[in-house]
C-alpha cells in the first residue's frame, strides 16, 4: 500500500493540483470503492507557526495505485 500523497509526489505533478487530482482520481472515481481500493486517513499535522491542522490523505492498495498511474488519467 502507498498513500495518495506519496503517489502524487512520485508522479512529480504540480503540487497546486493535488486536491483536484485526488477528487477526480480517487474520491469521485466511479471505479474506486472506499475501504476496498482506498482508505481515507486523517493525520494530525502542525503548521509552520505551531498551529494544529487535520490533513487528509488516502491509503491506496498497490493494485489501485498501479492502475491509476498506468491509466494516464491524472491531471
Secondary structure, DSSP 8 states (H G I E B T S, - for coil): -EEHHHHHHHTT--GGGHHHHHIIIIIT-TT--BTTTEEEEEEEEE-TTS-EEEEEEEEE-HHHHHHHHHHT---
